[in-house]
Amino acid sequence: MSELWVNTFKNENGNGAPDFPNGITITGVATATTLNASVTGDLTVSGDIGCAGTITYEDVARVDATGISTFREGFKVGPLTGIALTTYNDGSIRTSGVVTATQFYGGGGNLTGIDATAIQTGNTVVQTNASRIDSKVSNVGILTVTSAGINVTGVVTASSFVGDGSGLTNAGPSLANGADDRVITATSATALNGEADLTYDSHILTVKGSSGDTTFKLHRSNAAGSNGNTFGNILWSDNNGNTVAQLRANRATAADDANIVFSTRPTGGSVTERVYINNAGHLTPAANNTYDLGSAGLKWKDLYTNDLNLSNEGSSNDVDGTWGDYKIQEGESDLFLINNRNGKKYKFNLTEVN
């Protein structure tokens, strides 16, 4: 028999489906309202499979899906005796193993085993709590931030510092006796002092001394090697910076002696030496037969001398055009005149008057 044409198959009692104890082979399409079967080979379904119950995979190594797999109630991964991962229909995932990812997003407030108050990179840690922030390197604290300020262990480098630095330690010299206009001097490598007896107010430098030993010293640090080398200067200048007067000490004949030189500047001219006090204490003009002692309008009251030397050498008189060199000396009762050119001596004829 090659074909069997029937409408319905029933068991021998006519009250149920027939049994096929040796199986049945179908090469076409099998349509059934209910299918309760075990498939030992491959099952290929070209359409959708709808299942109101549970699909159980026994001994399945993996499931391949080329499209989207939808699990309305979630799904579980792992052996029946211990589920390793469970997904829920609200999108949450629970796992009892290790989750490894290149990145994690979202809030980590519910994570355990993680210190949410610390940020760590290598051996550097930033730790926070309710009242402070601590920064550590190799578990050694280097910075603490509290409501009172910042405490740093180490060096603080900044482009600028602003505010009161009076509380700083080892920040540089400390100032004692500070006050307006006081000149600051160093009393040690780390201490400064405001000098009460040395002040500068706008344009006035004041030096005070209670015992009369106030000293203004100009010190040359190396030896004056040649005659005329300067030991120090005091200069006066105009509003353009031009020197108008000068007081100078220079070497006279040795490294440990000096002349004092007074110089002034005439109108439109240059600073010129006028008067010397030489190393022997003599007061001399800086140039011969050039400067007057007094003037026609301003005369010295009295001139006190011992012998009086008079010479106009280098010029001439107004009577005979010659020059002379004389010395006037005082005797007990007479006044003598000595001609230094020829050695002759004369006595003034004096007439007593009452």
C-alpha positions as CSV (number, residue, x, y, z in Angstrom):
1,M,0.0,0.0,0.0
2,S,1.5,3.3,-1.1
3,E,-1.1,5.8,0.1
4,L,-3.7,6.0,2.8
5,W,-6.5,8.4,2.5
6,V,-8.4,9.0,5.8
7,N,-10.0,11.9,7.7
8,T,-9.3,10.8,11.3
9,F,-7.1,8.3,13.2
10,K,-8.4,6.9,16.5
11,N,-7.3,4.1,18.8
12,E,-9.0,0.7,18.7
13,N,-11.6,1.8,21.2
14,G,-12.5,4.8,19.1
15,N,-12.1,7.2,22.0
16,G,-8.6,8.6,21.7
17,A,-5.5,9.1,19.6
18,P,-3.7,6.0,18.2
19,D,-0.3,4.9,19.5
20,F,2.7,4.6,17.3
21,P,5.0,2.5,19.5
22,N,7.6,2.2,16.7
23,G,7.4,5.9,15.8
24,I,6.2,7.7,12.9
25,T,8.0,9.3,10.0
26,I,6.4,12.4,8.4
27,T,8.0,13.9,5.3
28,G,5.5,16.7,4.9
29,V,3.7,19.1,7.2
30,A,2.3,17.9,10.5
31,T,-0.5,20.0,12.0
32,A,-1.7,19.4,15.5
33,T,-3.6,21.4,18.1
34,T,-1.5,19.8,20.8
35,L,2.1,18.4,20.4
36,N,3.7,16.5,23.2
37,A,6.9,15.1,21.8
38,S,10.6,14.6,22.4
39,V,13.0,15.5,19.6
40,T,16.3,13.6,19.6
41,G,17.6,15.1,16.4
42,D,17.7,18.6,15.1
43,L,14.6,20.8,15.2
44,T,14.4,23.6,12.7
45,V,11.6,26.1,12.9
46,S,11.2,28.7,10.2
47,G,8.5,30.6,12.0
48,D,7.8,31.7,15.6
49,I,7.6,29.4,18.6
50,G,5.2,30.4,21.2
51,C,5.4,28.7,24.6
52,A,3.1,29.4,27.6
53,G,5.2,27.2,29.9
54,T,8.9,26.7,30.4
55,I,11.5,25.8,27.8
56,T,14.3,23.8,29.5
57,Y,17.6,23.3,27.8
58,E,19.4,20.2,29.0
59,D,23.1,19.8,28.3
60,V,23.2,22.9,26.0
61,A,26.6,24.5,25.6
62,R,25.3,27.7,24.1
63,V,22.4,29.3,22.3
64,D,23.0,31.1,19.0
65,A,20.6,33.9,18.0
66,T,21.0,36.0,14.9
67,G,18.3,38.4,16.0
68,I,16.8,39.8,19.2
69,S,16.0,37.4,22.1
70,T,13.2,38.6,24.4
71,F,12.8,37.2,27.9
72,R,9.7,38.8,29.4
73,E,10.4,37.6,33.0
74,G,14.2,37.8,32.8
75,F,16.6,34.9,32.5
76,K,19.1,33.0,34.6
77,V,22.6,31.7,33.7
78,G,24.3,28.9,35.5
79,P,23.7,25.3,36.7
80,L,20.4,24.5,38.4
81,T,22.1,24.0,41.7
82,G,23.6,27.5,41.7
83,I,22.5,30.4,39.4
84,A,25.5,32.6,38.7
85,L,23.6,35.5,37.0
86,T,20.0,36.5,37.1
87,T,18.4,39.2,34.9
88,Y,15.1,40.8,35.9
89,N,12.3,42.3,33.7
90,D,13.1,45.7,35.3
91,G,16.6,45.7,33.7
92,S,18.5,44.9,36.9
93,I,21.2,42.2,37.0
94,R,22.4,40.2,40.0
95,T,25.6,38.1,39.8
96,S,27.5,36.1,42.4
97,G,30.7,36.2,40.4
98,V,33.1,38.9,39.0
99,V,31.9,41.6,36.6
100,T,34.7,42.8,34.3
101,A,34.2,45.8,31.9
102,T,36.3,48.4,30.2
103,Q,34.0,51.1,31.7
104,F,31.3,51.5,34.3
105,Y,28.6,54.1,34.2
106,G,26.0,55.4,36.7
107,G,25.8,55.7,40.5
108,G,27.9,53.3,42.5
109,G,26.2,54.0,45.8
110,N,25.0,50.4,46.3
111,L,28.4,48.8,45.5
112,T,30.1,47.0,48.3
113,G,33.8,46.5,48.9
114,I,34.5,50.0,47.4
115,D,35.4,53.1,49.5
116,A,33.2,55.8,48.0
117,T,35.0,58.4,50.0
118,A,38.4,57.8,48.4
119,I,40.0,58.4,45.0
120,Q,43.1,56.4,44.4
121,T,45.6,56.3,41.5
122,G,48.6,54.2,42.1
123,N,50.0,55.1,45.6
124,T,48.2,58.5,45.7
125,V,44.9,58.6,47.6
126,V,42.5,61.4,48.2
127,Q,40.3,60.6,51.3
128,T,37.2,62.5,52.3
129,N,34.9,62.5,55.3
130,A,32.3,64.8,56.8
131,S,34.8,67.4,58.1
132,R,38.0,67.1,56.1
133,I,39.9,66.0,53.0
134,D,43.2,64.2,53.2
135,S,45.7,63.6,50.4
136,K,48.3,60.9,50.9
137,V,51.3,59.5,48.9
138,S,52.5,56.1,49.9
139,N,50.1,56.3,52.9
140,V,51.9,59.4,54.2
141,G,49.7,62.5,54.6
142,I,50.8,65.5,52.6
143,L,47.7,67.7,52.6
144,T,44.7,68.2,54.9
145,V,41.7,70.5,54.1
146,T,39.3,71.5,56.9
147,S,37.0,74.4,57.6
148,A,39.9,76.0,59.4
149,G,42.2,76.0,56.4
150,I,44.8,73.9,54.6
151,N,47.7,72.1,56.2
152,V,50.5,71.0,53.9
153,T,53.5,68.8,54.7
154,G,56.2,69.7,52.2
155,V,56.7,72.7,49.8
156,V,54.0,74.9,48.6
157,T,54.7,76.6,45.2
158,A,52.5,79.3,43.8
159,S,52.7,82.2,41.4
160,S,51.6,84.5,44.2
161,F,50.5,84.5,47.8
162,V,47.8,86.8,49.1
163,G,46.9,87.8,52.6
164,D,48.5,88.1,56.0
165,G,51.7,86.1,56.3
166,S,52.4,86.9,60.0
167,G,51.7,83.3,61.0
168,L,54.2,81.8,58.6
169,T,57.3,80.1,60.0
170,N,60.7,79.9,58.4
171,A,59.3,82.2,55.7
172,G,62.1,84.7,55.9
173,P,63.4,87.4,58.3
174,S,61.1,88.7,61.0
175,L,60.8,92.4,61.7
176,A,61.1,93.9,65.2
177,N,60.4,97.5,66.2
178,G,58.8,98.4,62.9
179,A,57.4,101.9,62.6
180,D,56.8,104.5,60.0
181,D,59.9,106.0,58.4
182,R,62.3,103.8,60.2
183,V,65.3,102.4,58.2
184,I,65.4,98.6,58.4
185,T,68.7,96.9,59.3
186,A,69.5,93.2,59.6
187,T,70.4,92.0,63.1
188,S,71.0,88.4,61.9
189,A,70.4,86.2,58.9
190,T,66.8,85.8,59.9
191,A,65.9,89.0,61.8
192,L,65.3,92.6,60.9
193,N,65.1,95.7,63.1
194,G,63.4,99.1,62.6
195,E,66.0,101.6,63.7
196,A,64.5,104.3,66.0
197,D,67.5,106.6,65.6
198,L,67.7,106.2,61.8
199,T,64.7,107.5,59.8
200,Y,63.9,108.7,56.3
201,D,60.9,110.9,55.8
202,S,60.2,111.8,52.2
203,H,63.5,113.6,51.6
204,I,65.1,113.9,55.0
205,L,67.5,111.3,56.4
206,T,67.8,111.7,60.2
207,V,70.5,110.1,62.3
208,K,70.2,110.5,66.0
209,G,72.7,109.7,68.8
210,S,72.3,110.3,72.5
211,S,76.0,110.1,73.4
212,G,77.4,112.3,70.7
213,D,79.0,109.5,68.8
214,T,76.8,109.6,65.7
215,T,78.9,108.5,62.7
216,F,78.4,108.6,59.0
217,K,81.1,106.3,57.5
218,L,82.1,105.8,53.9
219,H,84.2,102.7,53.7
220,R,86.4,101.6,50.7
221,S,86.6,97.8,50.6
222,N,89.9,97.6,48.7
223,A,93.2,99.6,49.0
224,A,93.6,102.9,47.2
225,G,96.4,101.9,44.9
226,S,97.4,105.2,43.5
227,N,97.6,108.9,44.6
228,G,94.2,110.5,43.8
229,N,92.2,107.3,44.1
230,T,88.9,108.1,45.8
231,F,87.9,106.8,49.2
232,G,84.3,108.1,49.0
233,N,82.1,110.9,47.7
234,I,79.2,113.0,48.8
235,L,77.3,114.4,45.8
236,W,74.6,117.0,45.4
237,S,72.7,117.1,42.1
238,D,70.0,119.2,40.5
239,N,66.5,118.0,39.2
240,N,68.1,116.7,36.0
241,G,70.7,114.6,37.9
242,N,73.6,116.9,37.2
243,T,76.2,117.1,40.0
244,V,76.4,120.7,41.3
245,A,78.7,120.2,44.3
246,Q,80.9,117.4,45.7
247,L,82.8,116.5,48.8
248,R,85.5,113.9,48.2
249,A,88.2,112.1,50.0
250,N,91.1,110.8,47.9
251,R,94.5,109.3,48.5
252,A,97.3,111.9,49.0
253,T,100.7,110.0,49.2
254,A,99.9,106.6,50.6
255,A,97.0,104.1,50.9
256,D,96.3,105.2,54.5
257,D,96.2,109.0,54.1
258,A,93.8,111.4,52.3
259,N,93.0,114.9,51.2
260,I,89.6,116.4,51.5
261,V,88.5,118.1,48.2
262,F,85.6,120.6,47.9
263,S,84.2,121.1,44.4
264,T,81.4,123.2,43.0
265,R,79.9,123.8,39.6
266,P,79.5,127.3,38.0
267,T,76.5,128.2,36.0
268,G,76.7,126.3,32.7
269,G,80.0,124.8,33.6
270,S,81.3,121.6,35.1
271,V,82.2,120.5,38.6
272,T,85.6,121.9,39.5
273,E,87.9,121.4,42.5
274,R,88.1,124.6,44.6
275,V,89.7,123.9,48.0
276,Y,91.9,121.2,49.6
277,I,92.5,120.2,53.2
278,N,95.6,118.1,52.6
279,N,96.8,115.1,54.5
280,A,99.0,117.5,56.7
281,G,95.9,119.6,57.6
282,H,96.8,122.6,55.4
283,L,94.0,124.5,53.7
284,T,95.0,125.3,50.2
285,P,93.3,126.5,47.0
286,A,93.0,123.9,44.2
287,A,94.6,126.3,41.7
288,N,97.3,129.0,42.2
289,N,96.4,132.7,42.1
290,T,92.8,131.8,41.2
291,Y,90.4,132.0,44.1
292,D,89.8,134.8,46.6
293,L,89.5,134.6,50.4
294,G,86.5,136.9,51.0
295,S,85.3,139.5,48.5
296,A,84.8,143.2,48.1
297,G,81.4,142.9,49.7
298,L,82.0,140.0,52.1
299,K,85.2,140.4,54.2
300,W,86.5,138.2,57.0
301,K,86.3,140.0,60.3
302,D,89.8,139.3,61.6
303,L,92.7,137.3,60.1
304,Y,94.9,135.6,62.7
305,T,98.3,134.4,61.5
306,N,101.8,134.0,62.7
307,D,104.3,135.2,60.0
308,L,102.7,136.6,56.9
309,N,104.1,135.4,53.6
310,L,103.3,137.6,50.6
311,S,104.1,136.6,47.0
312,N,102.7,137.5,43.6
313,E,105.0,135.1,41.7
314,G,103.6,134.3,38.3
315,S,102.1,137.8,37.9
316,S,103.2,141.4,38.4
317,N,102.3,144.5,40.4
318,D,100.6,147.6,39.1
319,V,103.5,150.0,39.9
320,D,106.7,148.8,38.2
321,G,105.4,145.6,36.7
322,T,107.7,143.3,38.7
323,W,106.9,140.6,41.2
324,G,108.0,140.0,44.7
325,D,108.2,137.5,47.5
326,Y,108.2,138.9,51.1
327,K,107.7,137.7,54.6
328,I,106.5,140.0,57.5
329,Q,107.7,138.9,60.9
330,E,106.9,140.4,64.3
331,G,109.6,141.6,66.8
332,E,109.3,142.7,70.4
333,S,109.2,146.3,69.4
334,D,109.4,146.3,65.7
335,L,107.9,144.8,62.6
336,F,110.3,143.3,60.0
337,L,110.1,142.7,56.3
338,I,112.3,140.0,54.6
339,N,112.8,139.9,50.9
340,N,112.8,136.2,50.1
341,R,114.2,136.8,46.6
342,N,117.5,138.6,47.7
343,G,117.5,137.9,51.4
344,K,117.6,141.5,52.4
345,K,115.8,142.5,55.7
346,Y,114.1,145.7,56.5
347,K,112.4,147.3,59.6
348,F,109.2,149.2,59.4
349,N,109.5,152.8,60.7
350,L,106.7,152.8,63.3
351,T,105.4,156.0,65.0
352,E,103.7,155.6,68.3
353,V,100.4,157.3,68.7
354,N,98.2,157.8,71.7
